[in-house]
Amino acid sequence: MPLGRLSRQACGCMSETLVRICFPSAEACQATQTHFLVRAAQNRRVQKSEDEISYSLTQVRSWPSQASRPFEVPARHGHPGRSTQLQLSFGQLTLLPPRHEPRASKEPLTVWVVRVWEETAPEGEEPLEWLLMTSVPTTTLAQAWERVDWYQYRWLVEDYHQCLKSGCRIEERQLQTVDGLMRLLGLLSPLAVRRYAGTCVGA
């Protein structure tokens, strides 16, 4: 059974409220019946008013900055780390159903959107911009910055998963049960954390 499928089943057994930080569409995450936080990539149709349709990226990028704060961009994939200043805006949108996905829900989906961006970047670097969509109510600046902090953790999670896959070779185990996966994660997770910590020390 694929590791991703086992992981989803394991998450479904937990009683805590989960927030999935992922890359699929908001509808795909909504189908898991957990809260989600996704980075928007497509310019989706949105219901701007009762009789006016706009597009998500266009509308969100028109929102003025509501706050700013310093931000440390970590070194990634050959790009050096740097200090920058992020602008932030946030609000609510109603996404219209995708027209070319027959299995998608036919109902509009209301989401909260947080955009952070840097107005200028060093020469040779692409300015940072995240457009984050979430099902978690986001009505204050503190909550909006918290969503940004959640998404920032993806860098750590990606490195941890890489240590599980390459260093601990967890995908080669071919487990068939959720219980087996949880037991193996209990054994390998501390090893993956120590391996990740070792890469940080050596960086």
N, C-alpha and C positions, 0 to 999 in steps of 0.2 A: 504493500500500500504506500503511495507517495507520502513523503514526509510532510508536505504542506497540508494534505488532507487530514492526516493524523493530528497535526497541530491544531487545525480548526475544530476537530472533534474534542480535543482536550480542552480548548478554550471554552467550548460550549458546556463543559461540565462544571465550570467555576461559577461561584455565586457573586463575585465582585462585578461591578460595572466596568466593562472593557471599552477602551477607545482604540480602534484599529488605525494605525498610522501606515498608510499603504498607498500604492500607485494606481490601482484600478479605478474605475469610475465610481462616483458616489453611489449610484444605483447598485453596483456590484457589492460594495461594502454594506449598504443598507440591507441587502438580502441575508447577511449573516446575523441580523437582529442585534447588532452591537452598535455603539456610537462609532463614528469614523472621523478621521482627519486626513484629507487627501490634498495633494498638490494639483491644482487645476492645470490642464495642458491644452484642452480644446475650448474653442470659442463657442460655448453653448448658447442656444436660444434661451432668453429669459423673458418673463412677463413683466415689463416695465410699468405698465398701468393696465387698466381694464381693457383698453383697445389698442395698446402699443406694445410691440415686441422689439426687444433689443438683443444684444449679445453680451455674454458674461464678461469676457476679458475687456471688451471695449468699455462697458459700464463701470467696472471696478477701477480701471485705470483712470477714469475721469474723477474719481473721488479725491478730494484734497487731503493732504497730510493732516492727521489729527494729533500726532505725537512723534517724537524721535528719541533714540537712545544709542549709546555706543554699542558696538558689536565686534566680536573677535571672529574672523573667518579663519578656520583652521587650515593648515597645509593639507592639500589633497591632490593626488594624481599629478605630481610634478609642479603644482602651483604653490608658492610660498604662502604661509599664513600672513594675515594683515589685519590692521585695525580699521574700522570704518564707522560711519554713522548711518543708521537705518531710519527711514521714514515709515510710518504706519498709518493705515486707514482700515476701517472695517464697517460692515453693514450686513444687510440681509438681502438675499435674492431668491426668486422662485424659478427653478430650472424647469423648462418645458421638456416633455419626454423626447428622447432621441427618435428621429424620424426613420433611421435606417437600421435599427436594432429591434427586430420583431419580438425578441424574448424580453425586452425591457418593459418595465411598468408603464402603463398608459396614463398614470397620474402625475401631475406636477410635483416637484420635490423642493421644499423650502429648506435652504441652507444658510448658515452664517459664513461670511467670507472675510478673511483677513489678508490684506496685502502689505508686505514689507518690501522696501526697495532702497537702494542707495542711488543718490542722484549723480554721483560721479565715482569713477573707479580708476585705479592706476592704469597707466598706459600698458596695453597688452592684456588687460584683464576685463572680462565681461561684467558689467554691473550686476550685482546680486538682485534678484527679484523672486519672491515667493508669493503666489496667490493660493491661499489655503482655504479649502471648503470643509466645513464641519457640521455635524448634526448636533453638537454640544452648544447649547445657548451661549451666545457671546454678545453681551450687551454693555460691557464696561471696558475701559482701556486696560485695566488690570487683567481681565479675562482674555482680551485680545493678545496681550503680550504673553500670557500663559500658553496660548495656542502656538505661538511662535516658539516658545521654549520647548514645547512637546515635539514639534517638528524637528528642532535642532538635534534632539536625541537620536534621530535616525542615523546620524553619522556613527555614533557609538554602537548602535544596534547592528548596523551593516558590518562593522568591523568584528563585532562579537560573533555574528552569524558566519562570517568568513572563517573565523577561527574554528567554529564548530564543524564547518564543512571541509575545509582544507587541512586544518591541523588535527582535528579529531575524527575526520572522515565519517561523520554521522550518517550521511546519505547512503553509505555502502552497507549499512546494517540490515536493510530490508526488513524492518519490523512490520508486524501484521496487526498489532493491537495498540490502543491508546495507553494501556497500562505499561506495556513494554517500552513505549516511547518515553513515558514519564520517568520510569526507572532509569533508563539510559541517560536522559537529560540530567537526572540527579547525580549521576556519576561523572558525566562529561562536562557539565556547565562550569564547575570550579576549575577544571583544567583549561577550558576555553578562556575563562577570565584571567587566569595566570598567564596564559600565552599572550593574550591581548595586552596585559600589563607589561609583559616583557618587551613587546614591540614599542610601547610608549616610552619605556626607559631607553631603548636603543635609538629612538627617533632623534 
